[in-house]
Amino acid sequence: QLQLVESGGGLVQPGGSLRLSCAASGFTLDDYAIGWFRQAPGKEREGVSCISSTEGNTWYADFVKGRFTISRDNAKNTVYLQMNSLNFEDTAVYYCAADYYCSLSMDSWGKGTLVTVSS
């Protein structure tokens, strides 16, 4: 059974950094695209970043370009989201999701990890 577990969230000050992890089990990571999404209180879920299967092509939302980096470690079956220069607007629950292709409606989802940016 395909399973995704996010970790690495927490409380960070503005300007700080966090690295989120998305650990996959029940499937081979490099056969799937992995996306990161977030949902802030009172707002709709939005796509943050995605990395494609096989070739590892990446996509970033404009609001995180230059600050966030997505990467994958196939040996560890894990995808990472390095988040730098965090600001208050980055506060949200962050989810990872898997599907054959990157999209805004991917098939399998983790339960999320909370990121809070606060001074």
SULFEN-V32387 format. One record per backbone hydrogen bond with DSSP energy under -1.0 kcal/mol. NH is the residue of the N-H (numbers start at 1). CO is the residue of the C=O. Records with the same first field share a line. If there is no record, write none. Layout:
NH: CO + CO
//
This chain:
3: 25
5: 23
7: 21
12: 116
15: 86
16: 13
18: 83
20: 81
21: 7
22: 79
23: 5
24: 77
25: 3
31: 28
32: 29
33: 99
34: 51
35: 97
36: 49
37: 95
38: 46
39: 93
43: 40
46: 38
48: 36
49: 36
50: 59
51: 34
52: 57
54: 30
55: 53
59: 50
61: 48
64: 61
67: 64
68: 64
69: 82
71: 80
73: 78
78: 73
79: 22
80: 71
81: 20
82: 69
83: 18
84: 67
86: 16
90: 87
91: 88
92: 115
93: 39
94: 113
95: 37
97: 35
98: 108
99: 33
108: 98
110: 96
113: 94
115: 92
116: 10
118: 12
//
